[in-house]
Amino acid sequence: MTEGKIPRVKFPEGTRLATLAVREGLPPSAWGENSEALFLTSSFVQPDAATAAARFANEEEAFIYSRFTNPTVTMMERRLAALEGTGACIATSSGMSAILLLGMGLLKAGDHVICSQSVFGSTVMLFGREFAKFGVETTFVSQTDVAAWQAAVKANTKLLFAESPTNPLTEVCDIRALAAIARDAGAWLAVDNCFCTPALQRPVEYGADLIIHSGTKYLDGQGRVIAGAICASEALVNEKFVPVMRSAGMSLSPFNAWVVLKGLETLAIRMQAQSERALTLARWLETQPTIAKVYYPGLASHPQHALAMAQQSGSGGAVVSFVVAAPAGDPAAARKNAFHLIDSTEILSITANLGDTKTTITHPASTSHGRLTEAQRQAAGIVQGMVRVAVGLDDVEDIQADLLRGLSGL
Ligand SMILES: *Cc1c(COP(=O)(O)O)cnc(C)c1O
């Protein structure tokens, strides 16, 4: 860039995250608006032909065309980068298109990827089926088995991909250990931080190179828009992802960026309040006679409890999964009991989405993981009696009463 820079908001040295969460972005426009403006424009008028030429040639930084530059999107990107502690961020049209952009930016035919087998279902499909068409090979390994990640490394391994905690089993991976393996292999580590968000977990602090977000979940926080992002160093974003975005156009709409931008302002207090409710709910579920098992990283009974507490700011997050009691070896009865519990609720929303202020309830084996075979589900521990609750801002006593309607009848 020679001259002409998109301006930055000026903060005193050492300004803290809570402040950046409500103020990082761009300086206000000439009108002095206090709440960030929504720039619903596809293009930007250039002062003259020579300036337009310089800007299109990347010699001068300016807003040009909203496929790759838009002020509302830039505000969201800067704010999320500040919260994640990465130098930069690039927003995408969905969480999945963030992973598509990740692959297009970092990988080429002949490269190898190591991916946790417990990641989001569409992520498994994207690596295992779509990228495979372009000659990128992926090895899927156990989320929690560090030795398996190490053993999967090959000379052409370019990327390690993890998600922590996972859905619906809330398995936690040791990000620091995976970062060390990636570093030794000369590969990048990408972490899908959808479940914790930077309010609870900042993967860069443990050595991750790239953070993936589905903005659809907690970043929006009220279940309104589909959005995504990659957070990484300025060098990685500018060299690997901006050119792909310009050519391939998996861009975030300014409107959706504006919704996420405003969502980020309340992210920390929402995550805190929803996680507190989730912990109360998880502890209560453990005392229920008709519940066989509870999965929640905030419980001492969780296999990676200590790691989760260290990595996630002492919080278990806001997603709780559990298995309802049923006669042993009878998956049909287990499913019937799970459906009965879900259908007995009068308040909770029956939907597979999560990260909403409205508490949601779902049956993973027949919805998010319905495309797996029964054998694959058994191997993954996603049994027919499992129910997942993504705790929102409903009063936790109302959530308990709503679940008790079905639980007491089992
Ligand atoms: C929802 C989700 C995604 C995909 O995000 P979309 O915005 O729906 O495309 C990716 N990873 C995780 C962990 C998710 O929960």
The ligand as an ORCA input file, in Angstrom:
! r2SCAN-3c Opt
* xyz 0 1
  C     -22.846    -24.873     12.899
  C     -21.429    -25.249     12.911
  C     -20.631    -25.117     11.759
  C     -21.188    -24.661     10.439
  O     -21.625    -23.351     10.495
  P     -22.773    -22.756      9.516
  O     -22.771    -21.317      9.865
  O     -24.034    -23.476      9.824
  O     -22.296    -23.005      8.126
  C     -19.298    -25.450     11.847
  N     -18.770    -25.888     13.010
  C     -19.510    -26.036     14.124
  C     -18.865    -26.517     15.368
  C     -20.865    -25.720     14.118
  O     -21.599    -25.895     15.236
*
